[in-house]
Structures are given as structure tokens and as C-alpha cells.
Amino acid sequence: MDSFSTLIRTASHQQHVEAETSTFMSDLLGGGLGVDAYARYTEQLWFVYEALEAAAGRLAADPVAGPFVRPELLRLASLERDLAHLRGADWRTGLTALPATEAYAARVRECAEEWPAGYVAHHYTRYLGDLSGGQIIRDKAERTWGFARKGDGVRFYVFEEISNPAAFKREYRDLLDGIRADDLEKQRVVAECKRAFALNTAVFRALGEEFPLSA
């Protein structure tokens, strides 16, 4: 029988591929879009991580979500440095969430408040994704827009406190395998992972409409 972490990974594989191959992401990573599109994407991430991390302190003591709340993962401060670099010191004044982003952040907050295991589903899809595919985005962004390597503009993707990402991901998967949940609850968590990917893909779609590649 497959472990729970394997179950989650395989169940959400299709959505994962859809998110990674969205038109917006392809255009962005292909160098077809300007740095403004990258900055807009970074702004949307701020809303999602604000929702994730605002709850982290409260959930740290929770028996289900608590083990996943790790300070070395926190991204909000790095995101804010990137936004200051991309948008200037008053970046907060122009910060707006797309409706798709609002829906995503609202679902994260709802899970954080009412269903810690559902919060874990969102935690997993975001942070493990950042540790993996996020590194491809960082590399492309540095080369396309000339950011300093691992510097301002791409700090969101730099996990300075995680010296061995592969080992950290193994540890995280072990935590998933040991999650305090019965089989039915685990099925619900898998379904929430799929929902998280769908919410993320909807943000990409909205960004694609805002930044269509000129023919």
C-alpha cells in the first residue's frame, strides 16, 4: 500500500502539471513577458502567504497542523523585500489581489480557522512546490530580468535556513505519512490538495488574461 505522501503526490499530479504548464507561467518563464508581469505575480503570492503565515503561530500547537509549521519555511518577509525591490518602498499602496487570488487566500484562511488538516494540504502544495519548482522560476527570473543571484527580486525562492532541500522534503513527507488522521480524513486532505492546485491555476489563468502575449 502506498504511503500517504505518495498518495498525495500521485493524486495531485495532473493538477500539478496543469499549473506548471499554464500559459502565463510558460510565457513568463519563456521570457515573453516583462518584469511587470513577474511583479504582479509576486504581489498575488503575498496575499496567499499572508493567509498561510498569519495562522502559523496559532496552529503551531495544533496536534495535526503543528508539526508542519516550521519557521525556516516562512516566506512573507522575503516576499516583502522582493516587492520593495520590484515596486519601490511604497509597494503596499498599489497592492491589489485578483478575484482568483482573493478566493485562494480566503480558502486558506477558512481551513486555518476551521480545519487544520485542510491547512496542511495548502501548506504542502505551496511550500514543497517552492522548494522544488520554485528554483526553476528563480533561475529564469535571474537570467531574464538581471536580478542578483539569490538577491532582491528572487528572495522568495531562497530558503536560507534549509541547507539540504532534499533532506528537508524527505522529512516533510515523513511528517505527512505520520499525520494524525484516519483514512477518510486523509481522502479529504487529498481532495483539498487538488483544490489548492485548482485555486492556484485559477490565479495563473487570471494573470494570463491580464498579461496576454502579444501575437
Salt bridges, closest charged atoms under 4 A:
GLU20 OE2 - HIS16 NE2 3.18
ASP36 OD1 - ARG87 NH1 2.59
GLU43 OE1 - ARG40 NH1 3.20
GLU43 OE2 - ARG87 NE 2.84
GLU72 OE2 - ARG70 NH2 3.32
GLU80 OE2 - ARG92 NH2 3.15
GLU110 OE2 - ARG107 NH1 3.25
ASP130 OD1 - ARG126 NH2 3.85
ASP139 OD2 - ARG143 NH2 2.64
GLU142 OE2 - ARG138 NH1 2.93
ASP152 OD1 - ARG81 NH2 3.33
ASP152 OD1 - ARG155 NE 2.42
GLU171 OE2 - ARG70 NH2 2.97
GLU185 OE1 - ARG188 NH1 2.89
GLU192 OE1 - ARG107 NH2 2.81
GLU192 OE2 - HIS122 NE2 2.68
GLU210 OE2 - ARG40 NE 2.67
